[in-house]
């Protein structure tokens, strides 16, 4: 089990996974509050991988006193409150790049027209030998 999995490095999570090797039926549980849209926990949560069971308990699914929640909102600030009580990971405010921009930038795009000669490999020209003036000929 990995608690606060959103704050763990991908390398640490990878190191935990082999612990199930002797008992493949054992489950690997990751418990966490979402942190960012690029942390290991969120990447698995948001994936289509059917081998993961996703359970969600947020302030809108569990009964909390509304006055308590309002005090928490004022104390934590809007972003931290949404993250801690509603599972909304940090988004554009944590990075100068939006999630939509990241997704667009990482998609493979095919050119609309074939590339012209400017994109051809450079022609390798043979160098002209020049005598070394510092080499002694003695």
C-alpha positions as CSV (number, residue, x, y, z in Angstrom):
1,X,0.0,0.0,0.0
2,X,1.2,3.5,-0.8
3,X,-0.3,6.2,1.3
4,X,-0.2,9.8,0.0
5,X,0.8,8.3,-3.3
6,X,0.4,11.6,-5.2
7,X,3.5,12.8,-3.3
8,X,5.6,9.7,-4.1
9,X,8.1,9.6,-7.0
10,X,7.3,7.3,-9.9
11,X,10.6,5.5,-9.0
12,X,9.4,4.7,-5.5
13,X,6.1,3.4,-6.7
14,X,7.9,1.2,-9.3
15,X,10.0,-0.1,-6.4
16,X,6.9,-1.0,-4.4
17,X,5.2,-3.0,-7.2
18,X,7.5,-6.1,-7.1
19,X,6.5,-6.8,-3.5
20,X,3.5,-8.6,-5.0
21,X,5.6,-11.0,-7.1
22,X,5.2,-14.0,-4.8
23,X,1.5,-13.4,-4.5
24,X,0.2,-12.0,-7.8
25,X,-3.4,-11.9,-6.5
26,X,-2.3,-9.4,-3.9
27,X,-3.6,-5.9,-4.6
28,X,-1.4,-2.8,-4.8
29,X,-3.4,0.0,-3.2
30,X,-2.6,3.7,-3.6
31,X,-4.4,6.1,-1.2
32,X,-4.1,9.8,-1.7
33,X,-5.5,13.2,-2.2
34,X,-4.9,14.4,-5.8
35,X,-2.0,16.8,-5.9
36,X,-1.3,17.7,-9.5
37,X,-2.3,16.4,-12.9
38,X,1.1,14.9,-13.5
39,X,1.7,13.0,-10.2
40,X,1.8,9.2,-10.4
41,X,-1.5,8.8,-8.4
42,X,-3.5,11.2,-10.7
43,X,-2.0,9.6,-13.9
44,X,-3.4,6.2,-12.8
45,X,-6.6,7.7,-11.5
46,X,-7.3,9.5,-14.8
47,X,-6.2,6.5,-17.0
48,X,-8.4,4.0,-18.7
49,X,-6.6,1.1,-17.1
50,X,-9.3,-1.4,-16.0
51,X,-7.0,-3.1,-13.5
52,X,-7.4,-0.3,-11.0
53,X,-10.5,0.1,-8.8
54,X,-11.2,3.8,-8.1
55,X,-13.0,4.7,-4.9
56,X,-13.7,8.4,-4.2
57,X,-14.8,10.0,-0.9
58,X,-15.1,13.8,-1.2
59,X,-16.9,16.5,0.8
60,X,-19.9,16.2,-1.5
61,X,-20.2,12.5,-0.9
62,X,-19.6,12.4,2.8
63,X,-21.6,14.5,5.3
64,X,-19.6,17.4,6.7
65,X,-21.0,20.3,8.7
66,X,-21.3,23.2,6.1
67,X,-19.9,25.7,8.7
68,X,-16.8,23.5,9.2
69,X,-16.3,23.4,5.4
70,X,-16.6,27.1,5.1
71,X,-14.0,27.7,7.9
72,X,-11.7,25.2,6.1
73,X,-12.2,27.1,2.8
74,X,-11.2,30.4,4.4
75,X,-8.2,28.8,6.2
76,X,-6.8,26.8,3.3
77,X,-7.7,29.0,0.4
78,X,-9.7,27.9,-2.6
79,X,-7.1,25.8,-4.4
80,X,-6.0,23.8,-1.3
81,X,-9.6,23.4,-0.2
82,X,-10.7,22.0,-3.5
83,X,-7.7,19.6,-3.5
84,X,-8.1,18.4,0.0
85,X,-11.9,18.2,0.2
86,X,-13.0,17.6,-3.4
87,X,-10.0,15.8,-5.0
88,X,-9.3,18.5,-7.6
89,X,-5.6,18.4,-8.4
90,X,-3.6,21.5,-9.0
91,X,-4.0,22.7,-12.5
92,X,-2.9,25.8,-14.4
93,X,-2.0,27.8,-11.3
94,X,0.8,25.3,-10.5
95,X,2.5,25.7,-13.9
96,X,2.7,28.3,-16.6
97,X,1.3,25.7,-19.0
98,X,-2.3,24.5,-19.0
99,X,-3.2,20.9,-19.1
100,X,-4.9,21.4,-22.5
101,X,-1.7,22.9,-23.9
102,X,0.3,19.9,-22.6
103,X,-2.1,17.5,-24.2
104,X,-1.9,19.4,-27.6
105,X,1.9,19.6,-27.4
106,X,2.3,15.8,-26.8
107,X,0.1,14.7,-29.6
108,X,1.7,13.5,-32.8
109,X,0.7,15.8,-35.7
110,X,1.1,14.9,-39.4
111,X,2.0,17.7,-41.7
112,X,-0.8,18.8,-44.1
113,X,1.7,18.9,-47.0
114,X,4.9,16.8,-47.6
115,X,8.0,18.5,-46.3
116,X,10.1,20.4,-48.9
117,X,13.8,20.4,-49.6
118,X,14.5,22.5,-46.5
119,X,13.7,19.5,-44.4
120,X,16.0,17.1,-46.3
121,X,19.1,15.8,-44.6
122,X,22.1,18.2,-45.0
123,X,24.6,17.3,-47.7
124,X,27.9,16.4,-46.2
125,X,30.7,18.3,-47.9
126,X,34.2,17.1,-47.9
127,X,36.7,19.3,-46.1
128,X,39.8,20.7,-47.8
129,X,43.0,19.8,-46.0
130,X,45.0,22.8,-44.7
131,X,48.6,22.5,-43.6
132,X,49.2,23.1,-39.9
133,X,51.4,26.1,-39.5
134,X,52.4,25.1,-35.9
135,X,53.7,21.7,-36.8
136,X,57.4,21.5,-37.0
137,X,58.9,19.8,-40.1
138,X,62.1,18.7,-38.6
